[in-house]
Amino acid sequence: MKLSVIYDSRTGNTEQAAEWIAEGMNQVHGAEARTFAIQSVDEDFVRESRGIVIGSPSYCALMTPELHAWMLGSAMKLNMAGKLGGGFATEQYTHGGGDLVVQSILVNELVIGMLCYSGGGEYGEPYIHVGPVAVNSNKEAHNGMEHYKDLFMLYGRRFAGKAAELFG
Ligand SMILES: Cc1cc2nc3c(=O)[nH]c(=O)nc-3n(C[C@H](O)[C@H](O)[C@H](O)COP(=O)(O)O)c2cc1C
């Protein structure tokens, strides 16, 4: 079962988060997850994927304009309707809008016709509300990308597990 993690990233944080999600997905039996920057998407692999997770840095609490343009253009040609969809974000500050970014990604996916998945708050700690968000600020002691690896991998496992349940 193919799964795609697609992201925009300028300084590498969102790319790192994407790789952790795919690492978690690939721990699920039968999953074959790959990551793609929006500039180099393997369209055949994405078309064959049963689930697609899309991520962005928070830019003024919005997804990047490049990702939004990709979602309004290229994504519309990838047969994403009916597939499992998810979203993730990275931000510099604790209240930097990452949840809003995930929400807007999920809304775009809903409009395309995807079945959106948060990661399942009901599964308990660590609670993932709309999708995983990493805070990379080095000004707040409890933050930093390295603290989020387990969260993103857990999300990847939950997402792949749900996709397998639905489509496997
Ligand atoms: C133009 C611009 C706008 C940004 N706006 C925000 C913001 O609103 N909130 C925030 O927390 N971080 C903001 N950031 C920081 C990035 O979201 C953060 O560093 C992110 O992890 C970068 O991801 P990347 O390394 O994948 O490019 C902004 C960065 C840029 C370049």
The ligand as an ORCA input file, in Angstrom:
! r2SCAN-3c Opt
* xyz 0 1
  C       7.814     34.498      5.229
  C       7.810     33.724      6.528
  C       6.712     33.806      7.373
  C       6.686     33.090      8.571
  N       5.595     33.195      9.397
  C       5.557     32.503     10.555
  C       4.410     32.562     11.404
  O       3.405     33.222     11.125
  N       4.434     31.858     12.558
  C       5.519     31.116     12.930
  O       5.481     30.510     13.999
  N       6.605     30.992     12.127
  C       6.636     31.668     10.949
  N       7.715     31.534     10.111
  C       8.750     30.563     10.461
  C       8.531     29.206      9.764
  O       7.183     28.801      9.784
  C       9.320     28.103     10.472
  O      10.655     28.472     10.643
  C       9.193     26.805      9.694
  O       9.617     25.718     10.496
  C      10.053     26.824      8.430
  O       9.880     25.622      7.750
  P      10.933     25.081      6.694
  O      12.246     24.942      7.422
  O      10.375     23.785      6.264
  O      10.996     26.089      5.586
  C       7.767     32.259      8.921
  C       8.872     32.162      8.049
  C       8.885     32.866      6.876
  C      10.074     32.743      5.942
*
